[in-house]
Amino acid sequence: MHRLYSIALAFLLVGCASSGAIRGRHHAYAFDQPEVLAMQRTFGVGNAVTLLGAACVDVPAANASFENWHQSNGALLQKMTQKLAVYYRMPQDADALQLQKQVAERMYLKTTLDLDVAALAEACESLPETLALPSMNLAARYQAVLQEVSEPDYLKPKRSVAAPKNPPSENENPPDDSKQQSGTE
């Protein structure tokens, strides 16, 4: 019986390998590897900024801010892309933008934006202000995330919710604030 299962598993594996299935490592956040996890999280931000920057190319202020951001962060984003491609065991024969798209696909991130016209206009209008935020610096973001995920208690709950000391009884109604406010106007 075990031999039959082994043969079926072998055929299944050969079928997956010869079909269009993902080659290399499937995506999972690397909680046991802080450097990789920090890179995964930082790459997601860089990928989103890249998509928005490309979508806002016709908005001069947004395009200029994206170009400045890319000049400061593009090399690091490309380096992260290459390292994640190695981590996911992906072929690296594509150009930089194509490889970034492939890594994003492997991580189940967006590779195109599907915003309506109003949402895109609002996003492009706010892009210069957003990219000026310190958290949009990928090197600083990577270091902050790396420090966060390197803590031994990273995955443990941050707070415990304490029960109220004297919970109201079931028959007690909460005070009606509208009666208190009516006398002060």
KAGI-V309819 format. One record per run of one state. SS is the DSSP state (~ for helix, > for strand, _ for the rest). FROM is the first residue (numbers start at 1). TO is the last residue. If there is no record, write none. Layout:
SS_FROM_TO ; SS_FROM_TO
This chain:
__1_1 ; ~_2_18 ; __19_33 ; ~_34_55 ; __56_59 ; ~_60_87 ; __88_95 ; ~_96_106 ; __107_116 ; ~_117_131 ; __132_133 ; ~_134_136 ; __137_137 ; ~_138_150 ; __151_176 ; ~_177_182 ; __183_185
